[in-house]
């Protein structure tokens, strides 16, 4: 019975020392992990926002060039009021979809928050992880 108690005590002590070593390792690595977490989310947010802005600019250039060509065609046919009705009226729905949707979905200010207030972002991130 004594051998069993000693073996159990040895196992418990070994487990506790392993946990202590793991906690020590995690405490030593935590600052690096936090820096890498901030860097990853900041760069990811910045790249996605930049791509969304590039997409919006490209769509705007296409929209403007198409509008100019369409306006010239309607001007030749003396149908300018029809052009403006179609371009502004019907085209507005398309523009809302093409301009506002990427802006709303992809452009966020996470990168700016990480740059200016990283501790606030970390608190919000931890709250999201808990919920």
Backbone bond lengths (Angstrom), bond angles and torsions (degrees), N, CA, C in turn:
res aa  C-N    CA-C-N  psi(-1)  N-CA   C-N-CA  omega(-1)  CA-C   N-CA-C  phi
1 X - - - 1.445 - - 1.522 111.10 -
2 X 1.358 114.63 -37.65 1.452 119.67 179.58 1.532 111.11 -63.86
3 X 1.330 116.83 -40.12 1.466 120.85 178.69 1.524 111.07 -62.64
4 X 1.316 115.16 -37.68 1.462 120.00 178.78 1.522 110.81 -65.82
5 X 1.327 117.04 -42.69 1.467 121.46 177.93 1.529 110.94 -63.43
6 X 1.322 116.10 -42.21 1.467 120.20 178.92 1.538 111.09 -64.96
7 X 1.327 115.68 -42.39 1.469 119.60 179.06 1.519 110.47 -63.93
8 X 1.343 116.89 -41.33 1.463 121.08 178.40 1.525 110.61 -65.02
9 X 1.309 117.58 -42.53 1.465 121.55 177.96 1.525 110.43 -63.06
10 X 1.320 116.82 -40.07 1.465 120.83 178.15 1.528 110.64 -64.07
11 X 1.320 115.90 -44.13 1.474 119.77 178.31 1.529 111.54 -61.50
12 X 1.326 116.45 -44.43 1.474 120.47 -179.89 1.524 110.18 -63.83
13 X 1.318 117.08 -44.29 1.476 120.38 179.38 1.526 111.18 -63.69
14 X 1.324 116.82 -40.15 1.461 121.03 178.60 1.524 110.30 -64.01
15 X 1.335 115.84 -43.85 1.468 119.87 179.21 1.524 110.62 -63.33
16 X 1.331 116.57 -43.96 1.465 120.14 179.98 1.525 111.90 -64.67
17 X 1.311 116.96 -40.17 1.469 119.16 178.95 1.537 110.13 -67.72
18 X 1.333 116.39 -34.95 1.466 119.51 175.87 1.513 111.66 -66.05
19 X 1.339 116.64 -40.08 1.462 120.38 176.93 1.521 110.20 -65.30
20 X 1.329 116.68 -42.69 1.465 120.41 177.94 1.526 111.21 -60.38
21 X 1.332 116.36 -41.25 1.461 120.02 178.53 1.522 110.67 -66.03
22 X 1.336 116.87 -39.23 1.469 120.48 179.02 1.521 110.91 -65.89
23 X 1.329 116.74 -42.87 1.461 120.59 178.42 1.518 110.09 -63.81
24 X 1.308 116.93 -41.96 1.463 120.26 177.49 1.523 111.67 -61.70
25 X 1.323 116.09 -42.39 1.472 120.50 177.95 1.524 110.47 -62.72
26 X 1.328 116.46 -46.25 1.466 120.02 -179.87 1.524 111.32 -63.26
27 X 1.322 117.07 -39.55 1.459 119.82 178.25 1.525 110.98 -64.78
28 X 1.299 116.89 -37.54 1.468 120.11 179.45 1.528 111.47 -70.15
29 X 1.333 117.05 -35.21 1.463 121.31 -176.53 1.518 113.84 -89.29
30 X 1.320 118.68 -14.08 1.455 121.46 -175.07 1.529 114.21 -56.77
31 X 1.328 120.91 -43.88 1.471 118.76 177.93 1.534 113.01 -59.30
32 X 1.330 117.40 -41.29 1.466 120.14 177.73 1.524 111.41 -64.23
33 X 1.327 116.39 -41.24 1.464 120.69 179.64 1.525 109.97 -62.74
34 X 1.319 117.46 -42.23 1.466 120.96 -179.96 1.519 110.63 -65.07
35 X 1.318 117.35 -42.83 1.470 120.39 178.07 1.525 110.48 -62.31
36 X 1.319 117.25 -43.96 1.465 120.36 179.34 1.526 111.55 -66.38
37 X 1.316 117.92 -37.45 1.462 121.81 176.76 1.524 110.90 -62.94
38 X 1.318 116.38 -46.27 1.466 120.63 177.80 1.524 111.10 -62.55
39 X 1.311 116.79 -44.46 1.458 121.08 -179.33 1.526 110.65 -62.49
40 X 1.325 117.24 -47.33 1.456 121.11 -178.15 1.526 111.45 -60.74
41 X 1.307 117.16 -51.96 1.460 119.31 -177.16 1.528 111.78 -68.25
42 X 1.319 117.56 -34.69 1.460 119.93 177.70 1.522 112.38 -66.49
43 X 1.323 116.94 -47.19 1.470 120.93 -179.78 1.523 110.51 -67.44
44 X 1.331 117.37 -42.01 1.470 120.75 178.33 1.523 110.63 -59.34
45 X 1.317 117.16 -46.16 1.466 121.11 179.49 1.522 110.94 -64.01
46 X 1.321 116.95 -41.69 1.467 120.70 179.57 1.521 112.50 -64.84
47 X 1.321 117.46 -43.13 1.470 120.96 -179.31 1.527 110.83 -66.27
48 X 1.326 117.40 -44.28 1.466 120.32 179.13 1.529 110.22 -63.68
49 X 1.319 117.45 -41.48 1.467 120.71 178.15 1.520 110.96 -63.89
50 X 1.314 117.04 -42.34 1.464 120.85 179.43 1.528 110.99 -63.80
51 X 1.322 117.41 -42.97 1.464 120.17 177.80 1.523 111.42 -63.78
52 X 1.326 117.59 -38.06 1.461 120.47 177.77 1.527 110.70 -65.42
53 X 1.321 117.34 -40.18 1.467 120.66 178.07 1.519 110.17 -65.05
54 X 1.321 117.83 -43.21 1.469 120.93 177.60 1.524 109.95 -60.99
55 X 1.326 117.61 -42.74 1.459 121.33 177.69 1.524 110.96 -59.88
56 X 1.319 117.12 -44.65 1.469 120.90 -179.58 1.517 110.32 -63.58
57 X 1.327 118.14 -41.74 1.468 121.28 179.80 1.527 110.57 -64.85
58 X 1.325 117.37 -43.61 1.473 120.74 179.24 1.530 110.26 -62.91
59 X 1.319 116.94 -44.78 1.465 120.29 178.53 1.528 110.36 -62.92
60 X 1.315 117.78 -39.18 1.464 120.79 178.76 1.529 111.00 -63.89
61 X 1.328 117.28 -42.45 1.468 119.98 178.54 1.532 110.62 -63.34
62 X 1.314 116.81 -43.60 1.472 120.25 178.25 1.523 109.92 -63.21
63 X 1.320 116.91 -42.86 1.455 121.81 -179.67 1.530 110.96 -62.45
64 X 1.301 117.28 -42.97 1.467 120.69 -179.78 1.519 111.07 -67.21
65 X 1.333 117.37 -45.13 1.469 118.81 -179.84 1.526 111.03 -66.09
66 X 1.332 117.64 -39.09 1.458 120.84 176.68 1.525 110.31 -64.56
67 X 1.313 116.63 -41.46 1.467 120.86 178.64 1.524 112.10 -62.68
68 X 1.321 116.59 -39.57 1.475 119.63 178.45 1.528 111.08 -65.39
69 X 1.327 116.23 -43.83 1.465 119.71 179.21 1.527 110.96 -64.99
70 X 1.305 116.46 -43.46 1.458 121.12 179.19 1.529 110.86 -64.77
71 X 1.325 116.85 -40.30 1.463 121.02 178.75 1.520 110.68 -63.79
72 X 1.304 117.04 -41.17 1.478 120.19 178.76 1.528 110.22 -62.74
73 X 1.332 116.88 -40.12 1.468 120.77 179.17 1.525 110.88 -64.87
74 X 1.315 117.16 -45.75 1.462 120.27 -179.92 1.529 111.11 -68.54
75 X 1.334 116.65 -31.60 1.462 120.40 179.20 1.526 109.81 -66.42
76 X 1.332 116.50 -39.06 1.469 120.56 177.40 1.526 110.85 -63.20
77 X 1.324 116.38 -35.77 1.465 121.06 -178.58 1.527 112.49 -88.09
78 X 1.334 117.94 4.12 1.469 124.00 -178.16 1.528 112.13 56.78
79 X 1.301 116.75 41.04 1.462 122.13 178.73 1.524 111.66 -121.29
80 X 1.329 116.71 43.58 1.464 119.16 -177.56 1.523 113.14 -61.09
81 X 1.360 119.98 -41.56 1.477 117.74 178.04 1.535 112.28 -60.10
82 X 1.329 116.95 -36.36 1.458 120.02 177.68 1.529 110.54 -65.85
83 X 1.328 116.10 -39.94 1.459 120.51 178.10 1.522 110.62 -59.27
84 X 1.337 115.79 -50.08 1.461 118.70 -176.78 1.519 110.72 -66.41
85 X 1.300 117.78 -34.34 1.456 119.98 176.54 1.519 112.03 -65.00
86 X 1.316 116.00 -44.49 1.465 120.09 179.09 1.525 111.80 -70.95
87 X 1.330 115.11 -45.36 1.460 119.81 -174.45 1.525 111.38 -66.51
88 X 1.314 115.81 -43.00 1.465 118.68 -178.46 1.525 110.78 -84.60
89 X 1.322 116.50 -44.68 1.464 119.43 -176.33 1.510 113.34 -70.47
90 X 1.298 116.89 -67.58 1.469 120.76 -176.79 1.519 111.23 -70.81
91 X 1.309 116.77 -35.58 1.461 119.95 -178.70 1.518 113.28 -69.85
92 X 1.336 117.21 -20.60 1.463 119.75 -178.90 1.516 111.68 -63.89
93 X 1.316 117.08 -39.45 1.464 119.23 178.64 1.523 111.22 -63.16
94 X 1.326 115.31 -42.23 1.461 119.37 178.12 1.528 110.98 -65.16
95 X 1.318 116.11 -40.70 1.468 119.50 179.69 1.521 111.62 -65.52
96 X 1.323 116.30 -38.93 1.465 118.75 177.19 1.521 109.64 -59.55
97 X 1.319 116.01 -44.29 1.459 120.04 179.93 1.532 111.30 -65.53
98 X 1.338 117.06 -43.90 1.462 120.57 -173.94 1.525 113.82 -78.14
99 X 1.327 117.94 -29.80 1.470 119.66 -176.79 1.521 112.77 -99.41
100 X 1.311 116.11 -48.05 1.458 119.23 -171.50 1.519 111.81 -79.30
101 X 1.321 117.60 -37.74 1.460 119.48 -177.96 1.532 112.04 -60.23
102 X 1.348 120.05 -51.07 1.474 117.35 178.21 1.522 111.98 -62.68
103 X 1.332 115.98 -35.98 1.460 119.11 -179.58 1.520 109.92 -63.91
104 X 1.318 116.11 -46.45 1.456 120.83 -177.04 1.520 112.15 -70.06
105 X 1.323 117.68 -38.95 1.457 120.60 -175.34 1.526 113.78 -80.90
106 X 1.309 116.71 -37.97 1.465 118.72 -167.96 1.517 115.25 -111.46
107 X 1.307 117.24 -26.34 1.454 117.82 -178.79 1.522 107.99 -89.18
108 X 1.306 115.36 113.99 1.455 119.96 175.14 1.522 107.94 -132.32
109 X 1.293 115.04 168.56 1.453 119.21 -175.66 1.525 112.28 -106.59
110 X 1.325 116.35 27.82 1.463 119.60 178.23 1.523 110.54 -59.57
111 X 1.329 116.74 -43.61 1.466 120.05 -179.66 1.522 110.60 -59.91
112 X 1.346 117.07 -37.93 1.462 120.64 -179.83 1.526 110.58 -70.36
113 X 1.323 116.31 -40.38 1.458 119.67 178.22 1.525 110.79 -64.88
114 X 1.323 117.42 -40.21 1.467 120.13 178.37 1.525 110.28 -65.03
115 X 1.313 116.53 -36.47 1.463 120.71 -179.52 1.529 111.25 -70.89
116 X 1.323 116.96 -43.99 1.463 120.66 -174.17 1.528 112.14 -88.66
117 X 1.335 117.58 -43.29 1.470 121.13 -174.93 1.528 110.64 -133.98
118 X 1.327 117.37 70.45 1.469 118.83 -176.34 1.527 113.89 -63.93
119 X 1.333 117.79 -32.64 1.467 119.34 -179.61 1.526 110.86 -67.90
120 X 1.313 116.89 -37.92 1.466 120.68 177.38 1.529 109.18 -63.77
121 X 1.341 116.60 -43.99 1.464 119.68 179.06 1.528 110.65 -61.68
122 X 1.343 116.97 -42.12 1.458 120.18 179.35 1.531 111.58 -62.29
123 X 1.339 116.50 -39.86 1.467 119.39 177.29 1.529 110.76 -63.89
124 X 1.327 116.93 -43.88 1.465 120.57 178.26 1.529 110.78 -64.63
125 X 1.323 116.83 -39.73 1.468 121.35 178.71 1.528 110.00 -63.28
126 X 1.326 116.78 -44.69 1.464 120.56 179.20 1.533 110.57 -63.88
127 X 1.322 116.99 -38.05 1.468 120.22 177.75 1.521 111.20 -65.07
128 X 1.333 116.59 -39.15 1.490 120.37 177.08 1.525 110.02 -66.13
129 X 1.313 117.74 -36.08 1.463 120.74 -178.93 1.520 111.10 -69.13
130 X 1.321 117.32 -34.12 1.460 121.60 -178.90 1.517 110.61 -73.02
131 X 1.331 116.16 -39.21 1.482 119.56 -177.99 1.463 111.64 -79.40
